[in-house]
Amino acid sequence: MSKNRKEYKIGFMGVDISYSTETESLPSTDGRQQPLPIASEEYGRSSSRDEACSGSSSRCEEYGRSSSRGNNIQSQVIAFYKNEIPSQPNGDFIDNILNHWYGNYNKLDDFDTYIQWLFPSRERGKNSQAPLLTDEDVEIIKHCGFDQKAIRALEVMLDFYGMELKNNTINLAPNHRERLQVIKSHGKYYFVISRILSFLKELGEQKLMITWLKLLADLIQKNLLDGDAKISFNSYWIKYLDKNGFDEVKAYINEINRN
């Protein structure tokens, strides 16, 4: 990775972590870097942002049928989040994934069929059939109620990793030892964490990112995750945070280093 402008450093298990305002990169499964810009009751989470579209459903509907190219073709990201099209190749509709894939670890392990649809980014990944995220997509997801599906998607994947979201805090789930052994078996699992964090950053979910990164730091410190997780944490995960989030996680890491 090329060196970015460094503003702050912290030592995490003998490694300096630098905060930078420059664009970070999403790691690729083939070793290449992919640059990314910095930047319903059914799903168990209420959102004050729903009010932003209260009485404005027509605006959300129209917004979903526009694109940055100025045509009238609905964004595939939004069509997927509306449950109108399935993920490709050989994937499923988002409501089926969120309601029926939870705990089905064999199905969830086949990332290529759904992960780039569930957590889209602005750069092309391994799945060439997955759509790219746009500014319009982000605004629709954040302000037209689809953020609840995004949080439910996070919950599904946290369970896959042996973790759970309760009261806006991410902790270990009862099955975490079994799941963490699986996670340590292949680098692809860390790549997916990077993808999820980049999508949470797009949605402005800094608090969730912070609580997750604190848990991941604990797991690395206790050797429950391996050296590849440490590299991913230092090189990618923590750098998706804004400055305030970085400072909070920095202070937390300094604390657990002293203990």
C-alpha positions as CSV (number, residue, x, y, z in Angstrom):
1,M,0.0,0.0,0.0
2,S,1.3,3.4,-0.8
3,K,2.0,5.7,2.1
4,N,-0.7,8.3,2.8
5,R,-0.3,11.5,4.8
6,K,-0.1,10.5,8.4
7,E,-1.6,12.6,11.2
8,Y,-1.8,10.2,14.2
9,K,0.0,7.0,15.2
10,I,-0.8,4.4,17.8
11,G,1.1,1.2,18.6
12,F,-1.0,-1.9,18.3
13,M,1.0,-5.0,19.4
14,G,4.2,-3.6,18.0
15,V,2.7,-2.0,14.9
16,D,2.1,1.6,14.2
17,I,-1.4,2.5,13.0
18,S,-1.6,5.8,11.1
19,Y,-4.7,7.9,10.7
20,S,-5.0,9.6,7.3
21,T,-7.5,11.7,5.5
22,E,-6.5,10.1,2.2
23,T,-8.6,7.5,0.4
24,E,-8.0,4.0,1.7
25,S,-8.3,0.8,-0.3
26,L,-10.4,-2.3,-0.1
27,P,-8.2,-5.5,-0.1
28,S,-8.8,-7.8,-3.0
29,T,-9.0,-11.6,-2.8
30,D,-6.3,-11.7,-5.6
31,G,-4.0,-9.5,-3.7
32,R,-4.7,-6.3,-5.5
33,Q,-5.9,-3.1,-3.9
34,Q,-9.3,-1.6,-4.9
35,P,-9.5,2.2,-4.0
36,L,-12.7,3.3,-2.3
37,P,-13.8,6.8,-1.6
38,I,-13.8,7.9,2.0
39,A,-16.7,8.7,2.4
40,S,-39.4,-1.8,9.2
41,E,-40.1,-3.5,12.4
42,E,-39.5,-6.8,10.7
43,Y,-35.8,-6.2,10.9
44,G,-35.8,-5.3,14.6
45,R,-34.4,-1.8,14.4
46,S,-36.3,1.5,14.3
47,S,-34.7,4.5,12.6
48,S,-35.3,8.2,13.1
49,R,-34.2,8.6,9.5
50,D,-37.4,7.0,8.4
51,E,-39.0,10.3,9.1
52,A,-36.9,11.9,6.3
53,C,-39.1,10.1,3.8
54,S,-42.3,10.4,5.7
55,G,-44.8,11.7,3.2
56,S,-42.1,11.6,0.5
57,S,-42.5,8.1,-0.8
58,S,-42.9,9.4,-4.4
59,R,-39.6,11.2,-4.0
60,C,-37.9,7.9,-2.9
61,E,-39.6,6.0,-5.7
62,E,-38.4,8.5,-8.3
63,Y,-34.9,8.7,-6.8
64,G,-34.6,4.9,-7.1
65,R,-35.3,5.1,-10.8
66,S,-32.6,7.7,-11.5
67,S,-28.9,7.3,-11.9
68,S,-25.8,9.4,-12.1
69,R,-25.9,8.9,-15.8
70,G,-29.3,10.7,-16.0
71,N,-31.3,7.7,-17.4
72,N,-34.5,6.2,-16.2
73,I,-33.1,2.7,-15.4
74,Q,-33.5,1.8,-11.8
75,S,-30.3,1.2,-9.8
76,Q,-29.7,-2.5,-9.4
77,V,-28.6,-1.9,-5.8
78,I,-31.9,-0.3,-5.0
79,A,-33.9,-2.9,-7.0
80,F,-32.1,-5.6,-4.9
81,Y,-32.8,-3.8,-1.6
82,K,-36.5,-3.4,-2.7
83,N,-36.6,-7.2,-3.1
84,E,-37.4,-6.9,-6.8
85,I,-34.4,-8.8,-8.2
86,P,-32.2,-11.5,-6.7
87,S,-28.4,-11.4,-6.3
88,Q,-26.4,-12.9,-9.1
89,P,-25.0,-15.4,-9.9
90,N,-27.3,-18.1,-8.4
91,G,-28.1,-16.0,-5.3
92,D,-31.5,-15.0,-3.8
93,F,-33.8,-12.1,-3.0
94,I,-32.7,-9.9,-0.1
95,D,-35.7,-10.7,2.1
96,N,-35.0,-14.4,1.8
97,I,-31.4,-13.9,2.7
98,L,-32.2,-11.8,5.7
99,N,-35.1,-13.9,7.0
100,H,-34.0,-17.5,6.0
101,W,-30.2,-17.6,5.6
102,Y,-29.5,-16.6,9.3
103,G,-27.4,-19.4,10.8
104,N,-27.1,-21.3,7.5
105,Y,-23.3,-21.1,7.5
106,N,-22.8,-23.3,4.5
107,K,-25.0,-21.1,2.4
108,L,-23.5,-17.9,3.7
109,D,-20.0,-19.2,3.1
110,D,-20.6,-19.0,-0.7
111,F,-19.8,-15.2,-0.7
112,D,-19.7,-14.9,-4.5
113,T,-23.5,-15.3,-4.8
114,Y,-24.5,-12.4,-2.6
115,I,-21.9,-10.5,-0.6
116,Q,-21.2,-7.7,-3.1
117,W,-25.0,-7.2,-3.5
118,L,-25.7,-7.1,0.2
119,F,-22.7,-4.8,0.9
120,P,-22.1,-2.9,-2.3
121,S,-19.1,-0.8,-3.0
122,R,-18.0,1.8,-5.6
123,E,-15.4,-0.5,-7.1
124,R,-15.7,-3.7,-9.1
125,G,-15.0,-6.8,-7.1
126,K,-14.6,-10.5,-7.9
127,N,-18.3,-10.8,-8.8
128,S,-18.6,-8.9,-12.1
129,Q,-22.4,-9.3,-12.0
130,A,-22.7,-7.2,-8.8
131,P,-23.7,-3.6,-9.2
132,L,-21.6,-0.6,-8.2
133,L,-22.7,1.7,-5.4
134,T,-23.5,5.3,-6.3
135,D,-24.1,8.5,-4.3
136,E,-27.8,8.2,-5.2
137,D,-27.9,4.6,-3.8
138,V,-26.4,5.7,-0.5
139,E,-28.9,8.5,-0.1
140,I,-31.9,6.1,-0.9
141,I,-30.6,3.5,1.5
142,K,-30.0,6.0,4.3
143,H,-33.2,8.1,4.0
144,C,-35.9,5.8,2.5
145,G,-36.0,3.0,5.1
146,F,-33.5,0.6,3.5
147,D,-30.9,1.2,6.2
148,Q,-32.9,-1.2,8.4
149,K,-32.2,-4.0,5.9
150,A,-28.6,-3.0,5.9
151,I,-28.4,-3.4,9.7
152,R,-30.2,-6.8,9.5
153,A,-27.7,-7.8,6.9
154,L,-24.9,-6.9,9.4
155,E,-26.7,-9.0,12.0
156,V,-26.7,-12.0,9.7
157,M,-23.0,-11.7,9.0
158,L,-22.1,-11.0,12.7
159,D,-23.8,-14.3,13.6
160,F,-21.7,-16.0,10.8
161,Y,-18.6,-14.6,12.6
162,G,-19.7,-15.7,16.0
163,M,-20.8,-12.3,17.1
164,E,-24.1,-10.5,17.8
165,L,-25.6,-7.0,17.9
166,K,-27.5,-6.1,21.0
167,N,-28.4,-2.6,22.2
168,N,-26.2,-1.1,19.6
169,T,-23.2,-3.0,20.9
170,I,-21.4,-5.9,19.2
171,N,-20.3,-8.7,21.5
172,L,-19.3,-12.4,21.2
173,A,-22.1,-14.9,20.6
174,P,-22.4,-18.2,22.5
175,N,-21.0,-20.1,19.5
176,H,-18.0,-17.8,19.0
177,R,-15.2,-20.3,19.6
178,E,-16.4,-22.6,16.9
179,R,-17.0,-19.8,14.4
180,L,-13.7,-18.1,15.1
181,Q,-11.9,-21.3,14.3
182,V,-13.6,-21.3,10.9
183,I,-12.8,-17.6,10.3
184,K,-9.1,-18.1,10.9
185,S,-9.0,-20.8,8.2
186,H,-9.1,-18.5,5.2
187,G,-8.2,-14.8,4.4
188,K,-11.5,-14.3,2.5
189,Y,-13.3,-13.9,5.9
190,Y,-11.2,-10.8,6.7
191,F,-11.8,-9.4,3.2
192,V,-15.5,-9.6,3.8
193,I,-15.1,-7.7,7.1
194,S,-13.4,-4.9,5.1
195,R,-16.3,-4.9,2.6
196,I,-18.9,-4.6,5.4
197,L,-17.0,-1.8,7.1
198,S,-16.7,0.2,3.9
199,F,-20.4,-0.1,3.4
200,L,-21.2,0.9,7.0
201,K,-18.9,3.9,6.5
202,E,-20.9,4.9,3.4
203,L,-24.1,4.8,5.6
204,G,-22.5,6.8,8.4
205,E,-22.7,4.0,10.9
206,Q,-19.6,5.1,12.8
207,K,-20.9,3.9,16.2
208,L,-21.4,0.4,15.0
209,M,-18.0,0.4,13.3
210,I,-16.4,1.5,16.6
211,T,-18.0,-1.1,18.7
212,W,-17.1,-3.8,16.2
213,L,-13.5,-2.7,15.9
214,K,-13.1,-2.7,19.7
215,L,-14.3,-6.3,19.8
216,L,-11.9,-7.2,16.9
217,A,-9.0,-5.5,18.7
218,D,-9.8,-7.6,21.8
219,L,-9.9,-10.8,19.8
220,I,-6.5,-10.0,18.2
221,Q,-5.0,-9.0,21.5
222,K,-6.1,-12.4,23.0
223,N,-4.9,-14.3,20.0
224,L,-8.4,-15.5,19.2
225,L,-7.8,-14.1,15.7
226,D,-4.5,-14.7,13.8
227,G,-1.8,-12.5,12.3
228,D,-3.7,-12.0,9.1
229,A,-6.5,-10.3,11.2
230,K,-3.9,-8.1,12.8
231,I,-2.6,-7.0,9.4
232,S,-6.1,-6.4,8.1
233,F,-6.9,-4.4,11.2
234,N,-3.8,-2.2,10.9
235,S,-3.9,-1.8,7.1
236,Y,-7.6,-1.5,6.4
237,W,-10.3,-1.9,9.1
238,I,-9.4,0.9,11.5
239,K,-8.8,3.3,8.6
240,Y,-12.5,3.3,7.6
241,L,-13.2,5.3,10.7
242,D,-13.4,9.1,10.7
243,K,-10.9,11.0,12.9
244,N,-13.1,10.9,16.0
245,G,-13.8,7.2,15.7
246,F,-10.1,6.6,15.1
247,D,-9.2,8.5,18.2
248,E,-11.7,6.5,20.3
249,V,-10.5,3.2,19.1
250,K,-6.9,4.4,19.4
251,A,-7.5,5.2,23.1
252,Y,-9.1,1.8,23.6
253,I,-6.2,-0.1,22.0
254,N,-3.8,1.9,24.2
255,E,-5.8,0.8,27.2
256,I,-5.8,-2.9,26.4
257,N,-2.1,-2.7,25.5
258,R,-1.4,-1.5,29.1
259,N,-3.4,-4.3,30.7
